[in-house]
Amino acid sequence: MADLTPTPDRPGLHVSKPSPNTPATGSVVCHCGAKATATGDNQVRALVEGYTANHGPAHNRTGR
């Protein structure tokens, strides 16, 4: 299986939750240079919301 972790060369969002009893983990790298990681379901949810609102797809809407 390919490594899906985002990098500066392959920006994006990756979330993993291998089982219901394991905390989620997430990482993001944006083409603008921003990057972040999170552990725990609530923190990963906030990471996804922040990435979606301010990076990744948001850059296409605002031209930043």
PyMOL commands that set and color helices and strands:
alter all, ss='L'
color gray80, all
select helices_A, chain A and resi 41-54+57-62
alter helices_A, ss='H'
color red, helices_A
select strands_A, chain A and resi 12-16+25-29+35-39
alter strands_A, ss='S'
color yellow, strands_A
deselect
rebuild
show_as cartoon
